[in-house]
Amino acid sequence: MQFENAPSMLPGCSRRLAWLAAACSAAALAAGCATDPRRDGLSPHEFAGVDHIAIHMLGEQPQQDFQILDRIEGTSCDLSGLPRSHPAHKVVTNYEALYDMKLEAADLGANAILGVVCRRYAISQTCYESIICEGNAVRLDDGVGMDLPLASMNSLQARAASTDFAGNPALYESLIGFTPDFLTEAQRAGLGQVGVAVPARAPGKTVEAPPSGDDAIYQGAGLWFGQCAAGGGTLGLLVSPLCAAIGAGLGALSAESEDNVKASSVAIRSALEDYYSHGALRDRMVRVASQSGAQALISQAAGGPRDKVVRRANSWQFVGPVDSVIEIGVEELLLPAWRSGATTNLPTPVSVRTRVRVVHLRDSREIYNRSYSFVSQRRLFRDWGADNAAALRHALEVGFEQIAVQVVEDVLLVYPLMPGFAITGAGTNQRNYMVEPVQPPAHQYWHAGTARASPATSLQPTFRWRDFPGEKVLTADFQGKLRHLSRLRYDFRIHRLDDQRGTARIILEQNNIEATEYALSQPLAPSTEYVWSVRARFTLDTGDRTSRWSGDWVGGNTKGFLFRTPD
């Protein structure tokens, strides 16, 4: 049994549709009405499989659920002949919809909630000229928002049957704005021996020589420090030639003494210098892969290489032969100093953004390209710099560790149980892509971006879950391989939620459980919210694999089922 106290940031999942903050892409679902309304519907032909739609009228509880949301086309219409239950009668004002959606033919590998806001431009109470919808989504696995142009869905589905979407991240981005969250089994089988590397140097001007003693800094790149606008500018750490910026808001804050500002500036700058290290993140990847049961990763060679791989005038050097490379590098570390009028020293988080690429060396083909981020809990700016920036260093340590764990899971471990989207919002129970809970019951619901915790019956509950894989998984043709899994075990975690669900920390972790239940050996705190989660760990002919961590509530890198202990 392992106990930890590492916090992870849970970005504003509790705010009303906070995930709709990403820029929306507008698409016209309908251009008017027809006398004889044509009901095309967002069917598998158009929307690639809409399983469930819950319409929320102006933030209220769902008035009615629909399996298909029809669309009406034409220039004039009379809807009086349609039953009042028809979705067209519901589109009388702004509404918000949560979709349980999956793309049948395209293995997007992302669990997400798709948010849609539609506006009706009315001619009369029973006829409207057009409906304009804006849509985007948030990935449940990491809380990252993404644009989702609705007009692109038809093109996506039409091309899915003939295009290797999983091997073409650029096509994903051009159509729907995000790349696959994990590799397919076919791609993993073709990886061969895998090396992990920092980004190979690209040509470019070096502004200054790197600080002495920091060998892990981006090779050949320089660091540039500059004080921008006086009286509140940003002290930046710029890496040439990629221009990946690390900013720390260190300006002369009017409410702080000059000594405090100077001390914080020195400590924070030193911490950012220490942690802007591709090599440190790469080394974490090697360690995490070894600890998690994934295939061993081959490290880069520090000196003269035994093998040298040349790609587009760049070079990676490894201690052994490799067939594929996971390239991981830090793009940004950011600690902004927020100001609001005369108020300074407001709480602010530190964020880390990295870029991960997977490349087949035989043909230099990139099969994976994704950004991984971490956002810490908020602290006052002066607190980040206190005690030689101890809090900042700890937050970066936690962030780097979480990113390394997530990359290893996505690239090497997680078995793609469900193609495309598969979520559990809007009152559905589609949990066939993960381990399904039994006790405490997961009867919480999503509404307006919030989730309600299930009540636990005691302070020392027994957690139960169903056997994996579920029958729905086994009956799907594309999951036939799971009939032959072996060495089935389960990993179990409990997070405690603090600060109004703003942060979470693992308080219990138990791995390799053979049964489908786990009993706590000590009581939990009363009247406290926790998240419990479980995943399957098993072996296939292609190697050791895991399922995703189970859950229908997600914040940051924490996924699980909310429950609350009794008083």
N, C-alpha and C positions, 0 to 999 in steps of 0.2 A: 504494500500500500504506500502511496506517495502523496504527501501533502505539499502544496505550494501556496505562494502568496503573490504571484505575479498578476498585476492588474492588466486588463485589456479594455480598450475604449469601446463603448457601445454608442455609436452616433445616433442622434435624436430619433430613435424609433418610436418614442412615446409621444412625439409631437404629431399634430393632426396632419397626416399625409406629408410629413417632412421630406419624404423621399421624392416628392414632386418638385424639389428645388432645382433639379437638373433642367437644363434648357429643353423645352418641348419642341417637337417638330410637328407642324400642322399638316393635316391631310384631309381632303374633302371626301368623306364617306359617301355623301350623296349630293347631287346637284339638282335639288328640286324634287317634285313629286309627280307621279303619273296618275291619270284617271283610273287606269287599271294597275294598281301598285305592283311593281315587280319585286318580289322578296328574294333577293340573291342570298342574303345571310352570310355571316362570317363563318363559313363552313370549312371543312378541311381543304376545299378547293381554294378558298380565299384567305382564310386566316390560319390554315394549317392545324385545325383542331381546337376549337373553343369548347372546353368541357363544361364550363360553368361561368355564369356572369351574375354578379350581385350588384344591383343598381342602388346607390346610396343617394337619396334626394337631399341635397343641401346639408350633408353631415348627419342626417337622421339614420335610424336603423333601416336596413334594407326593406323597401316596401314590397318588393316581389323579386323572385329569382327567375332567370330565364336561361334555358339551355342554348338558345341561339338568339342573337340580337340582329333582327332583320334591318335591311336598309331599303329605302324607297327612292326611286329615281324618276325624274320627269320634270315637267314645268308647272303643272297644276294638278291638284288632287282633291279628293273627298274621302276622308278616312271614316266617315260616319258608318259605313258598312262593316268596318272591322270591329271585332270584339274589343271591349275595353281592356282586356288582358293583353292585347297585342302590344309589343314593345314600342311601336310607333307612337302610341298615346302617352307613353312615359316621357318621351323626349319633348318636353314642353318648356324646359328651362335648363340651366346648367346641372349636370349630374356627374358623379364620379363612379367609376366602375372598377372592380377588382376582378381580374381574369385568372382562372386556372387554365393555363394554356400549355400546349406542347406542340413542337414542330415534329411531325411524324417522320419526315424524310431527312431532316438535317440534325445531326448530332451536335446541338449547340453546347451541351454540357453545362448549362447554367440554370440554377433555380432562381426564379425571379417573380416579383409581382409587377404586373403591367398596369399602370395607371392611365386612365383615359378620361379626359374632360371634354364633353361635347356641348356645343351651343347651337340652339335652334334659331334660325332666322325666320320668323313666322309671317305668314300672309293673313291667316285667320286662326281661330282656335283649332280647326280641324285640318288645316293645310299649311304647309311650310315650304319655303323656297329652297332651303338648303340646311344641311347639318355639317358643321365643321368640327372636327375632332383633333385634339392635341394629345399626343401620347408619349410616354416614356416609361422606364422601368427601373427597379432597383434590384440588384442581385441580393438574394437572401443570404448567400454565404458570407459576404463581406460588407454589405450595406452600401456598396458603390452604385451610384446612379448612372444611368446610361440613356442616351437618346434612342428612341425607337420610332422612326418614321413609319406610320401605318401604311403609307402608299408602297413601301418597300416589301411588305409581306407577300403580296401577290407574286412579285418578281422572285423573291426568295424561294417560295414553294415551287414555282414553275421550273426553276433551275436546279432544285435539290436532287431530283432523280438522276441527273446526268453529270453532276459536278461533285468532286470530292471536297465537300465543304470543310470537313475536319482537317484536311491538309492544305487549306487555303485561307489563312487568317485574314489576309488583305481583303478577300471577297466578303468575309463576315463584316469587317469594319465598314466597307463601302455600302453594304446593304442595311445593316441594322445597328452598327455602331459599337459592337463589341466582339471579342474573339472567344473561342471555346475556353471553358474553364479548366478542362483537363484533356489529356490525350486519350484517343481511343485505344482499345487493346491491340488493334492491328498496327497502330503507330508505335506503341510500346514494344511490340514484338520485333520491330525493325530497328530499335535503338542500338542494339548490340552493347558493346562496352561504352560506358558513358563517362565523359570527363566533365568537370565543373570548372569554369574559368571566369575571370573578370573580363570586361570588354577589351578586345584587342584594340590597340591604339589606331586611331584614324589620323590622317595628316591634318595639321593645323598649327597655328601660332601659339607658342607657349608664352604667356604673359610674364610669369616669374618662375624661378626655380622652386620646386616644392620645398617645404620646410625640411631641414635636415632631420634625419632619424625616422621619417615616416615613409618606409619602403612600401607600405601597402596602398599608398595613394595611387590613383589612376596613373599608370605608367606613362611617363613622358609628359604628363599634363602639368600645368602650373596652377597655383592658387593665387587668387587675386582678392585683396581686401580693399574695400573702399568705403569711406563715410560719405553717404549721399547727402541730401539736403540737411543743412544744419538745423538743430533744434527739433529733431524727430525723424531723422532719416533712418535708413536700414544699413547695418553693417553686413555686407554680403560676402559670401565665399563662393567664388565662381571658378568652375573647373573648365579650363580650355583643353580641347577644342569643342567639346560638346555643349558648352555653355549651360551646364546643369547647375543651377544656382542653389546655394544654401544661404538662407537669410536669417538673421537674428535681429529683431527689432531692438536696437540698442541706442536709439537716439537720445538726445538730452531731454529726458522727460521732465516737464516743468515741475511736477509734484515730488520729484525725488531729488535728493541732494547729489551734488556732483560726485562725491566720494562713492555713494551707493551705485550710481550709474556706472562709474568707472570700474568698480569691483565686479559688478555683474557682467559688464562687457568683457573683461579679461577672462573670467571664469567660463562664461558661455562660449566665447570664441575658442578657448582651449578645448572645451568638450567637443565642439563641432569639428575641430581639426582632428581630434583623436578618433572620432566615430565616422568621419567621412572616409571610409575604408572599404573599398570593394573586396579586398582580400579577407577582411574579418567576416564579411557576410558569406563569402565563398567557403571559408573554413567552417562556419556554422552549418552550411549545407552538408558538408562531408560528415560532420559529427551527427547531425539529425538523421541522415540516411542510414548510418550505421546503427543508431539506437532504435529506429522505427521498424527495422526489418526489411527495408527496401534494399534494392541491389546496391552494391558498393559503388561509390563514385571515385573516379580516378582524379587525383589532385594535379594541379599545375606544378611543373618543375620550377624550382627556385633558380637553378643555375643552368648549366648546359643540358639540353634536352636529349633524351633517348629517342623521342619521336617529336617531329615538328610538323604541324599542320598549317598549311598556308591557305588562306581564304581571302580573296579580294585584297591582296596586298597586306593583309593583316596576318598575324601569326599567334597561335597558341602553342605552348610547350607543356608537355605532360610527362609524368614519370613512367608511363606505360602506354601501350597502344590504345587508341580510342576510335570508336565508330561514329559517335554523336557527341555533341557538346551542349551542356546547359550553361548559357552565359548569363551571369547575374551581376548587376551593378547598381549602385546608388545613384539615382537621378537628382534627388532633392532631400535636404533636411531643412525644415523651416520652423522658426520660432518667432512669430510676429509679435510686436508690442502694440497691442490694441489701444486706441485712444478714442474717447467720446467727449468732444468738447474740451472742457478743462480737466476732465477726469482721466487720470493716467494709471498705469500699473493695474490694468484690469486682468482678470483671469484669462489665460491663453493656453492652448495646447501646443505641443511639439508634434510635428508630423514627419514621417519618413515615406518617401516614394522611391520604389525600385523598378527596374525593368528586367524581365526575364525572357530570354529567347532560347529556343531549342533548334539546333541546326544539324542536319544530316551532312556529314563531311564528304561522303562519296560524291554527292552532286551539289553540295552547298545549298541545299533546300531548307528553308526555314519552315518548320511545321508548327511553331508555337511562338507567340509574342504577346506578352501580357504585362501590365503594370500591377505591382502589389504595393499596398499602402498600409500604414499604421498611423493612427492618431491617438495621442495619449489623453489622459484626463487633464483638466485645466488646473493651472496654478497661477498665482500672482507672478508677474515677471521677475520681481526681486527674489522670489522663492526659488525660481529656476536657477538663479546664479549663486544662491547661498551654499555655504560649505563646499566650496570648489565645484559648484554645479553638480552636487551629488544627485539631486532629484532628476536633473536632465540626463545625466549619465545612466541612471537606472532606467529611465523611460526609454532611452535609445537601446539599451541592452534588451529590454523586454520586447521592443518593436522588432529588432533584428531577429530575435529568437522566433517570434511568432511568424514573421515573414518566411524564414527558413523552413519552419514546420509546414506552413501552407504550401510552399513551392514543392517540397518533397511529396506531399500528399497528392497534389494536383498532377504533377508530372510523372511520378513513379508508382503511386499506390492506389489511388481511388479508382475503383472499377466503375465504368460508365453505366450505371444501372438503368437510367431512363434517358432516352434521346430527347434533347430539347428541354423545354420548361417542365417542371413538375413541382407544384407548390401545394400548400395545405391551407391556404386562406379561404375566405368567403364561405366558411361553413362546410367545406368538403372534407373528405377523409382519404385523399390520395397519397398514402404513405408507402406505396409499394416499392419505392426506390430506396427505402432506408429501413432501419429496424423500427417496428411500430410499437408504441408504448401500450401498456395495459394499466399499470398502477404506479403513481397516481394518474388518474384519467386525464387525458389531454383534451378537455372540452372547451378550452379557451377559444376565443374568436378574434378575428381582426376586424377593427372598425375605426375608420378615420386615423389610421396609422398607429393605433394603440393595440395592446394585447392584454388580456386579463389572465391572471394567474389562477391555476386550479388549486383548491384547498387540499392540503394533506391532512390525514386523520390523526396523525401523532407526530411527536418530535423525533421519532426513531422509525420512520417508515421502511417498509420493504418495497423495493422497486422491481417491477416485473415488465417484461417485454415479450413480444411474440418471436417464434422461431424465424430465423432468416435462412434462405430467402422466402418471401411470401409467395402464395400461390399465383398472384397476379404476375410476379416476376417470372416464375417458371413457365407460365403459359404463353409468355411472349416469345416469339420465334427468335428474336435477336438476343435473348438471354439464355438460350439452351445450354451454353457453356457452364452456367451456374449449377446445373444438375450434377456436375462432376467435381464440385468443390470438395476440399478435404481440410482437416485441421481447423474446424470452425471454432472460434473463440469470440469473446466479446470484451470490448473496452468500455469502461464506465467512468463518468465524471460528474462532479457536482461543483457548480460555481455559486458563490454568494454574490448577490447584487447589492451594491452600495450606492450612495449618493443619487437617490432617485433614478436608479437603473443607469447611471452614467458610467459606472465602472463595474467590473466583475473580476473576481479572483478565484482560482481553483482552490477548493478546500479539501477535495478528496479525488484521488485518481486510482482506479484499480484496473489492471490489465489481465488479459488471458483468463477471463471467467468462462467456465464451461457451461454453467446453467443459464437459464433465461430469467434470473432474478438475482438481486443483491440486497442483503440486509445490512443496515448500518450497525456498527458496533458501538457507537456513541451517539447521543442525541444532538439534534441541531438546535439552533437558537429559536426561541419562540417569536411569533409575529414577524417573521423575516421572509423575504422573497429569495428564492434560489432558482437555479436552472439545472436540470439534470439532463444528461445526454448519454447515448450509448451508440456504439458502432460495431459492426461485424468485422472480424479479421479472419481471413481464410486463404487457402492456397489453391491456385489453378495451375494448369500445365504451363502457363505463361509466367508464373511467379507468385509471390505473396501479394495479396491485395486487401483492401479494406473497403467498406461502404463509407458513405458520408456520415458525419456525425448527425444523429437524428435530432429533429426539432422543428417546431413551427413558429418559433420566435427567435429572432436573430439580432445581434448587435455586435458590430466590429467583427472579431474573430470568434465570438462566442455564439454557439448554436445549441438549442435545447428546448426543453419543455418547462415553462414557468410553473412553479408551485409556491404556495405560501404555507408556512407552518402555523399551527393553532396557537392561541394565546397561552 
